[in-house]
Amino acid sequence: MNVSVQTAVEPQSEGSLWLVTFADLTAILVAFFVLIYAMSSPLSGSGDASVLGGPGVSAVDQSSHRRDTRSGQTSSLPTLTVDYLAAVFSDRGLAPLGDGGPLSQQVDRGRLVIRFAPDFAFASDGRALRPLAGGVVADLSRILSGVANPISVMSSVPSEDWALAFDRADSVVAALRQAGYSRPIERFVTPGLSDDALLLIISDQRGGGA
């Protein structure tokens, strides 16, 4: 009697051994997904790793937020044609380029080029902007802050003095910043400009960059 009962029970216990392997594999999968979640949560902004500026804000999130804010501000601004901007600046006293005046402008290949004569733009030290020129730059800054057209500053190299050329370009950039212009400004120096002039170049995004 005992022999027959033992023989009937043994096949049953061997048939349930697969449950042990199944439980092990399930535990491994659960641990794998927990590890994936734990490694990805610091970059989502909910963790405390690499925190800058308070709990729950990571360095990656801060830089992404600043980049998205800048792109959103630029995308919300209109991009005007340089011909329209030239007409606006003409109403404010900028004459066509080539008339020999201290301040002039010209549309050239999708760019509006505003020329500052050095005697008009810079003081006796050759570096700082004169008050009148600074006022013109501030006026331009207020107009250009309302449009998405990219701008750049190009300075000539007077008497092979490269340091002076960079100082002149920096003074114009500083005047634009002081008047409220916050978007990127490209800065160039070149020995190829005539009369040691300084140029403010406004590009038409639809026609190409500066």
C-alpha positions in Angstrom: 0.0 0.0 0.0 2.7 2.3 0.9 4.7 1.5 -2.2 1.8 2.4 -4.5 1.2 5.8 -2.8 4.9 6.7 -3.1 5.0 5.8 -6.7 2.0 8.0 -7.5 3.4 11.1 -5.7 6.8 11.1 -7.3 5.7 12.0 -10.8 3.7 14.9 -9.4 6.7 16.5 -7.6 8.9 16.2 -10.7 6.3 17.8 -12.9 6.2 21.0 -10.8 9.9 21.7 -10.9 9.5 24.1 -13.8 7.9 26.6 -11.4 11.3 27.1 -9.7 12.9 28.1 -13.0 10.0 30.3 -13.9 10.2 32.1 -10.6 13.9 32.7 -11.0 13.5 34.2 -14.5 10.7 36.4 -13.3 12.7 37.8 -10.5 15.7 38.5 -12.8 13.4 40.4 -15.2 11.9 42.4 -12.4 15.4 43.3 -11.1 16.5 44.2 -14.7 13.6 46.7 -15.1 14.1 48.2 -11.7 17.8 48.8 -12.6 16.7 50.5 -15.9 14.3 52.8 -14.1 16.8 53.6 -11.4 19.5 54.6 -13.9 17.2 56.8 -16.0 15.4 58.7 -13.3 18.2 61.2 -12.4 18.0 62.6 -16.0 14.3 63.0 -15.9 14.5 65.8 -13.3 12.8 63.8 -10.5 16.0 62.6 -9.0 18.5 64.5 -6.8 21.6 63.6 -8.8 23.7 66.5 -10.4 21.4 69.0 -8.7 21.9 72.7 -9.6 19.6 75.4 -8.2 17.5 73.2 -5.9 16.1 69.7 -5.5 14.6 68.0 -8.4 16.3 70.1 -11.1 19.3 68.5 -12.8 22.1 70.2 -14.8 20.7 68.6 -18.0 17.3 70.0 -17.4 18.6 73.5 -16.6 20.6 73.7 -19.8 17.7 72.3 -21.9 15.3 74.8 -20.3 17.6 77.7 -21.1 18.1 76.5 -24.7 14.3 76.0 -25.2 13.6 79.5 -23.7 16.0 81.2 -26.1 14.7 79.3 -29.2 11.1 80.1 -28.1 11.9 83.8 -27.8 13.6 83.9 -31.2 10.8 81.9 -33.0 8.2 84.2 -31.6 9.8 87.2 -33.3 9.2 88.2 -36.9 12.0 88.0 -39.5 11.8 91.2 -41.6 13.3 91.6 -45.1 16.4 93.7 -45.1 14.8 96.1 -47.7 12.1 96.8 -45.2 14.6 97.4 -42.4 16.6 99.7 -44.7 13.4 101.8 -45.3 12.9 101.9 -41.5 16.5 103.1 -40.9 16.2 105.6 -43.8 13.3 107.2 -41.9 15.7 107.5 -38.9 18.4 109.3 -40.9 20.6 106.6 -42.4 21.6 107.6 -45.9 22.5 105.2 -48.7 26.0 103.9 -48.7 28.4 105.9 -50.8 27.3 109.4 -50.1 30.3 110.1 -47.9 28.3 110.6 -44.8 29.4 109.4 -41.3 26.5 106.9 -41.1 25.2 105.0 -44.2 23.6 101.8 -45.2 23.4 99.4 -48.2 21.5 96.3 -49.1 23.9 93.7 -50.5 23.1 90.0 -51.2 20.4 89.5 -48.6 22.3 91.6 -46.0 21.8 95.2 -44.7 25.2 96.7 -44.2 25.3 99.8 -41.9 28.7 101.6 -42.1 30.1 103.8 -39.2 32.9 106.2 -40.3 35.7 105.9 -37.7 35.8 109.7 -37.0 32.0 109.7 -36.3 32.0 106.4 -34.3 35.0 106.5 -32.0 36.5 109.0 -29.6 40.1 110.3 -29.7 41.4 107.1 -28.2 40.0 105.2 -31.1 38.3 102.6 -28.9 35.3 104.0 -27.1 32.1 105.0 -28.9 31.3 108.7 -29.0 28.0 109.6 -27.3 26.2 110.4 -30.6 27.3 107.1 -32.1 26.4 105.3 -28.9 22.9 106.8 -29.2 22.6 105.5 -32.8 23.7 102.0 -31.7 21.2 102.1 -28.8 18.4 103.1 -31.2 19.4 100.3 -33.6 19.4 97.8 -30.7 15.9 98.7 -29.7 14.7 98.1 -33.2 16.6 94.9 -33.8 15.5 93.4 -30.4 12.0 93.2 -31.9 13.0 91.1 -34.9 14.7 87.7 -35.4 17.2 88.8 -38.0 20.7 87.8 -37.0 23.4 90.5 -36.7 27.1 90.7 -36.7 29.8 93.4 -36.2 32.8 93.7 -38.5 35.7 96.0 -37.8 38.6 96.9 -40.0 42.2 96.6 -38.8 43.6 100.2 -38.7 47.4 100.4 -39.1 47.7 96.7 -38.5 46.5 97.2 -35.0 44.5 94.0 -34.4 43.9 94.8 -30.7 42.3 98.1 -31.6 40.1 96.4 -34.2 38.8 93.9 -31.6 38.3 96.7 -29.0 36.2 98.6 -31.5 34.0 95.6 -32.3 33.7 94.9 -28.6 32.6 98.5 -27.9 29.7 98.2 -30.4 28.7 94.8 -29.0 28.7 96.2 -25.5 26.6 99.2 -26.6 24.1 96.8 -28.1 24.0 94.7 -25.0 23.6 97.8 -22.7 20.6 98.9 -24.8 18.9 95.5 -24.3 19.9 93.3 -27.2 20.2 89.8 -25.8 20.6 87.4 -28.8 24.0 86.2 -30.1 26.1 88.7 -32.0 28.9 87.5 -34.3 32.1 89.6 -34.3 34.7 89.8 -37.1 37.8 91.8 -37.8 39.3 92.1 -41.3 42.1 94.2 -42.9 40.1 94.5 -46.1 37.7 97.3 -45.2 38.4 100.8 -46.6 38.7 103.9 -44.5 39.0 101.9 -41.2 35.2 101.7 -41.1 33.1 99.6 -38.8 30.1 97.6 -40.2 27.0 96.4 -38.5 25.5 93.6 -40.7 21.9 92.5 -40.5 21.1 89.3 -42.3 17.9 88.1 -43.9 17.4 84.6 -42.6 15.4 83.6 -45.6 18.3 84.8 -47.8 21.2 83.2 -45.9 23.3 84.1 -42.9 26.0 86.7 -42.6 
